[in-house]
């Protein structure tokens, strides 16, 4: 199959319209082949703007809106988000294995996806908060890791301090994410770390 083959997964391009078919089709097709078009959507806060963009950035992303209508803050946020997509997310989307770490998205409850590259021993978790006002925290149980390895976690959006966790804890208890605003997100980058990480994680578990 040609390397540039892709599938436009839906003809409606809002966040929920994008992530539902992505969730279903990514069981049978590589994430890198699944195109999401990001259309204009109500974004009263910058967190909602980034939620809109990131919902389309789990596979092949296309921005399908008039970007000249964005304000300066949105332009800068989009510049950073697209740079991170190109530099860090896209290699994982292309090469990593995808794990469905939530139920099918409904826009109300939390949902998420995990890309884990076992060869490079690194990955990312997309964590999206839904609309329920009382659900500010959720725990995602991860998959594909080494239970005996220690992992360094980086919360790219800044919802929590970076920390270290054992693989067995991430695959049994999961990683907890707290977001204060509905329709917002966190990106948790993780990589297998060395002896220093093991010592730190072991100290916390005692």
C-alpha positions, 0 to 999 in steps of 0.5 A, a space after each residue: 500500500 502506498 505510504 501516502 494512503 490515508 482515510 478521511 474517517 468522517 464528514 463531520 469535523 467537530 471533536 466528538 465527531 472526529 474521535 468516535 470514528 477514530 476510536 472505532 477504526 483504529 482497531 483495524 487500521 493504523 492511526 497514521 492513516 486516519 485523517 481528522 479534520 478540525 473544524 471551527 467549534 465554540 471555544 470560550 477558553 484557551 483550554 477548549 481551543 486546545 481540546 478542539 485541536 488535540 482531538 484531531 491530533 491522534 492520527 493524521 490531522 488537517 486544520 479545516 477552518 479559517 485560522 486568520 480568525 484566531 486571536 494572538 493567544 490562539 495562534 501562539 497556542 496552535 503554533 506550539 501544539 502543531 510543533 509538538 505534534 510534528 516533533 513528538 506525537 507524529 513519530 509515535 502515531 506512525 510507529 507506536 502501538 495504539 491502546 484504547 484506555 477508555 470506553 468509546 468517547 461520548 463527549 460527556 465522560 473522560 476518554 483517552 488513548 495511549 500510544 506506546 513504542 516498545 522499541 523506543 520505550 516511550 509513548 504518550 497518553 491523551 487524556 480528555 475531560 468531558 462535560 460532567 462538572 463533578 468529574 474533575 479527576 480520572 484514572 487511566 489504566 495503561 497497557 503494553 508496559 514492562 511491569 518491572 520497569 520504572 517510567 518517567 512521566 511528563 505532564 505536557 500541559 502542566 496539570 500535575 508535576 512530573 513524576 516516576 511510576 512503576 510499570 506494574 502500578 501504571 497497568 494495575 492502578 493506572 495514572 490519575 489525571 486532574 483537570 479543573 475545566 470541562 472539555 480540556 486535556 492533558 498529554 502525558 509523555 512517558 519513557 522507560 528510565 534508568 537506575 535513578 528513576 528506579 530508586 526514586 519510584 521505589 522510595 515513594 512506594 515504601 
